[in-house]
Amino acid sequence: MAASAASAASVDSAASTLTVASDGSAGFRTIGAALDALMARDDGLTPATIRIAPGEYRERLTIRRPNVTLEAASLPDDGDARDGVPRDGDVRVASGLGGFMPSPDGQGDRLGTFRTATVFVDAHDVTLRGLTIVNDAGPGEEVGQAIALYADGDRILVEDCVLLGHQDTLFTGPLPPREIEPGGFVGPKRLAPRAVGRQCYRRCLIAGDVDFIFGSARAWFEDCEIRSVGPGYVTAASTPQGEPYGYVFDHCRFTAATPRDAGCAGKGTRTFGALVPDGSVAIGRPWRDWARTVLVDCELGAHIRVDGWDDWGKSGARAHSCYAAIDPVGPGAAPMAWPRWVHTLDEGDRARFARDAVLDGWRPGR
């Protein structure tokens, strides 16, 4: 189908499912074109699905249409490993912008963190399923922060996905109320109201090295692999003051990259495939003083530091943050050696950190 015909058909059609294939065998050749057609067609009240054929799509996506699902045409069976090793059936969405790269619009000398995302979700009720989302710009010390997924909205479900990068792989918006450094929030939501949304990450692989899960959302991580590809810090929460929950990891595995993982994120991945030293990664450090990160029944690899957590040199964070774990296991689990400012939880706290409590009654499908 010619591009013009496909676009016209999409705008006029009431069909709830659009299809994408880079070889032209579906309604659209690019994911962005399918999203544009949806935005032009309706107001987002009706749920819609974009089904994507296998292949690599080198494009940057902005999702502002609510009630939309982007999913691979061939989904993994429940329980299948999402290990990041490229496969013929993968849907791989990739780009390569880093924060040190020059700004194209005159807003600062450099792009900065929040204009680098491969996929930017700025809507409620969005589901991403079976996708591999990559920022392959390279290590942070060379290219700066480089976001793969920027998710800012309520009831965002990311399921059976792979998120690959180095520094700042996953940003769970909103932004904190104020910048620490002038110009630090330049990007699509710098001036937007801050609204804390609920996000769920289920059976995902999330890989990076420095602060590679960061932000202010109320986010639930279930049965995920959290893979460090170099020394650094896993989380950097900026939970707003007064919010009861930030990040909760339930039955997740914190692992280190091995030589088998070399090349998982494509070009610019110097640290992939190198051994991550034992004791070289902190589970979290506070981007803002009220950061909240809790682990429930998680497995910690030997790459995790004996002291577990880092205070980023912030006395306020030592007083106000909430870092804790219930029944951690594995060679990196040493809660008795964690700092005194890390909270102690026990079996009686499980109900408080159960999914229904954290997500405030939202029960993501499937």
N, C-alpha and C positions, 0 to 999 in steps of 0.2 A: 504494500500500500504506500502510495506517495505520502510525503510528510504532510502536505497541505490537506490531503483527504483524511489522513489519520486525525489531524488536529480538529477538522470540522466535525468528523464523526464523534470525537470525544466530547466536544462541547455540546452537541445536540443530543447525545445518547444519555439515557437514564441508567445505563448499566453501572453496576456497583463495583465491577472489577476491570481494571486496565492491565494490559500486558506489555512487557518490555523485553526486547532481545536486541543485542547489538548488531546481529546479522540481518536485521530487517524482517524477520519472520513473525514479528508480533506487531501490536498496534503502534509501538514507539521504539525508537532506537536508543533513546537515553532515558534515564530515570527522571532527570530534570524536566524533560518535555512532558512526561506523564503527569508530574506534579503541577506544571503550569496549566495543563488542560483541566485538571481537577479544580484548580483555583478559579479558572475562567468559567467553569460550568455551574458551580453552585456555591452555597454559603457554608458548606461543611456540616450541615445538620444530619445528613444521611451518611452512615458509615460506608467507607469505600476501601478497596484493596488494590494495591499495585503489586502484581506478581512478576518477578524478575527472573529471566532465564540465566543460566550459568554464564560466567565470563567476568572479565575485569572491566569496570566502568570507571574511567579516569575522569571524574567530575566531582564538583563540590555541590552539595545539595542543601537547600533551605526548605524546611517543612513548616509552613505556616497554616496549613489546612488541618483543622481538628478532625477527629473521628476518622483517621486514616491508618491503614496497616500497610507497611512495606515488607514484603516477604519473598524469600527465595521460592522459585517455582517448584523446586525439589527440596523438601524440608527433611532434616535429620530425624530419625526415630527418637523418641524419648529415651534418654540415657546414652545416646551416641556421644562419643568424645568429641569435644570441640577443641582440638589441640593446637590450632593455628598453622598446621602443616598444609600448604596449598594442595587442593584436590581439584580434579577436573570439573566436578559439579558445583564448585563454590560460586557464590555471587560476591565479588570483591569490589568494593567501592573505595577508591584510593585517590589521594592527592598528596602534595608535598610542600606545603607552606610552613615556614618557621618564623618565629617572632623576631629574629634578627634580620629578616629580609626587608628590603626597602619598602616604605609605604607608597602605594601608587596614587593616593589621593591627597597628599599633603598634610594629613592628620598625623603629625609626628614624623620622625625620621625613619622609624621602623614600623613593621606591621603590628608588633606587640602580640600578646597571647591570644586575644579574643577575636582576631580576624584570621585565624589559621585553620579553623575547623573544616574537616572533610564533610561532616554531616552536622547541620545546625537544626535542632528541633525547637521551634518557638510556637508551640500550640499544646492544647490539652488533648487527652485521649488519643495518643499516638502509640502505635505498636511497631517495633522493628523485630523481625523474626528471621533467623537463619542467614543473616548477613555477616560478611567480614568487612569491617570498616577500618581503614588504615590511614595513618599519616606517616608517610615514609620519608619525611624531610631529613631525618637523621638525629643524632644525639644532641641533647640540649646544649652542651658546652660548645657545639659547633654552629647550631642553627637557631638556638633559643627554644622557647616553649612551642609545642606543636600538637594541637588538639586533634584527635580523631573524631570524637563525638562530643558535641556541645548540646546538652539536653536541658531545656528550661520550660517547664510546664507541669501540669498536674495529671496524674494517672498516666504516666509514661511507662510502658512495658518494653523491656529489651530482653528477648528470649532466644536462646540457642544462637547467640551471636559471638563473634570474635572481634575484639577491639585491640588494635595493635599500634604501638607508638613507643616513644621514649619518655620525655618530660611532658607531663600534663596530658596524658592520653584521653582521659574522660573528665569532662567538666559537668558537674551536676548543679545547674543554676538554681536559684538566682545568684547574682553577684552580691558580695557584701555591701552594706550601706555606703561605705566610703572607701576611696582609694587610700593606700598607704603612700604611694608615689604618684605625683601628678601625671596624668595621662595613662595610668596603669590599666584603666578599664576601657580604653578606646576600643570601640567595636559596636556590634549591632544593638546591644542592650544597655549601653552605658547610662543613658538617661531614662530608662524604663523603670516603672515601679517595681519594687522588690516583693515578690510573692513566692513564699515557700510552697513547693509542690511535692507530691508523692511520686516516687519512682521505684520500679522493681526490676532487678536484673536477675534472671533465672537461667541457670545452666550456661553461663557465659564464660569465655576466657577473656581476661583483661590483662594486658601486658604493658610494661613500661619500667622506668627506673626511678625518676624523681617526681614525687607528688603526683603520681599518675592516676589517682582518683581524688578529685578535689572539688570543693564547692559547698553550697549552703542548703542543698535539698535534704528532704527526709527520704533516705534511700535504703532499700532493703535488697541485700545480695544473698541469693539462695542457691546453694549447690554450684558455686562458681569456682573456677581456678583463677587465682590472683598471682600472676607470674612476674617476678622481678627479672629484668634483663641486664641489670647492673646494680652496683651499690647505690643506696639512696633511701627513699622514703616511699611507702606505699600510699598512704592517705595524707591529705592536708585539708581537713574539714574547716569550714567557716560557718558552722551552725550559728544562727542568730541567737542573741540573748533571749531567754525565755522559751525557746523551742525545746520540747521534751526529748526529741530524737534528732540525730544526725544520720550517721551511717551505722547500720546493723548488718553484720556478716553472719549468716546462719549456715552451718555445715559447708563452709568454704575451705579450700586448700590454698595455702600460701606457699608457692613453689619458686624455684630458681630455674632460669633458662639453662639448658644443657646444649652440647654440640649438636644434638639432633634438631634443635630449634633454629639452627642457622638459616637465615634467609626468610624467616616467617613474615617479616614486615617489608620485604622487598629491598630496594636500594636504601643506602644510608643507614645501615643497621650494624655499625661496628661492634656493638656490645652483644648482639645476638650471637650465640654459639660460643662465647667466652664463658668460662666458669665464673659464677658469681661467688665471691669468697664467703665462707661461713662468717656469721656475725656482722655482716656489712649492710643490713637493711633494717630500718625501723618500721614498725607497723604503721605509725602515724606521727605527725607533728601538727601543731595547731596553726592554721593560716590566720585564724582569729581566736581570741581568748576563750570563747565559749564552745569550742569544738567538742563534738560528741562522737565517739566511735566505740562500738561495743562488738565483741566477737562471741558467738554462741556455738559451741561444739565445733570449733575450727581446728584444722591441722596446720601447724607452723613448721616449715622446713628449717634446716640448719643455717640457712642464710640470714635468719632473723637474729637481731642483736640480743644479747643476754638481757639487757635492760629493757628491751621491747619497744619503748617509746622514746620520743625526743620532745623537749619542751620549746625548741627553737629559741632558747634564751629568753623566754617571756615569763616573767614572774606572775603576770595576770593570768596566763594560761594555767600555770600550776595551781592557782587558786580556783579557777572557774571551769576548766575543761572537765570532760568526763571520758576517760579512757578506761576500759575494763574488759574482762573476758569471763565467760562461764565455761569451765571444763575444757580449756585448750589442751591439745595433745601434740605429740611430735617432738623432734629433736630441738626445735626452736622455742618450745613452750617452757618458760621458766618464770612463772608469775611470782614466785617467792623472791626473785631477784629484781623485779620491776620497781621503779621509784615509788616512794611513799605517797606521792601525789596522784598515782594511778589508783583508781577505785577498786574495791574488793566486792565481788558479787558472788552469790551462792545459788543453790537450787531454788531457793525461794524467790529469786528474781526472774525466773524463766518467763512467767506469765507477763511480766512487764515488758519483756523484749520479744514477745511472740509476734508473728506477722500481723495478725489482726490489730494488735495494739499499735504497732509501729505505723502501719498503713491506715490507721483510723477507720477501719471498716471497709476499705476498698479491697476487693478480692479479685486480683488479676485473673483473666480467663485461662483455660487449659489447665 
